[in-house]
Amino acid sequence: MDEAPSPGVGEPLRLAALTAEGFRNLAPLRFEPGPRFNVLFGDNGAGKSSVLEAIGYVAALRSFRQARKEDIVALESPRAHLAARVESAPLAHEIRILLDRGEGRRVQVDGKKPRSLGG
């Protein structure tokens, strides 16, 4: 007996929105990429790689630059906060990450602490 696939299984996951505060050299950021092709441009040191690092951190809970959590938090800030909305038709999820210099990392998915975290 064949079972119907679960909704969203095999569907691509898409970043619908990202907010970042206290993350690297970024000013408070709200990024809503388009559904297809997106281009980040700017001068050296403007934060293009930091935006990509924030997206990667939401996806993998680690920096592609191999940076320690403490180094990701902006120098003038005690903490960094990332929030993302990801979608995979017909589902959507909210991911929140708080990186605190004194308390480490806290992650929530849809308002709940995940049972286990890698990395």
Buried (B, 14 or more C-beta within 10 A) or exposed (E): EEEEEEEBEEEEEBBBBBBBBBBBEBEEBEBEBEEEEEEEEEEEEEBBBBBEBBBBBBBEBBBEBEEEBEEBBBEEBEBBBBBBBBBBEEEEBEBBBBBBEEEEBEBBEEEEEEEEEEE
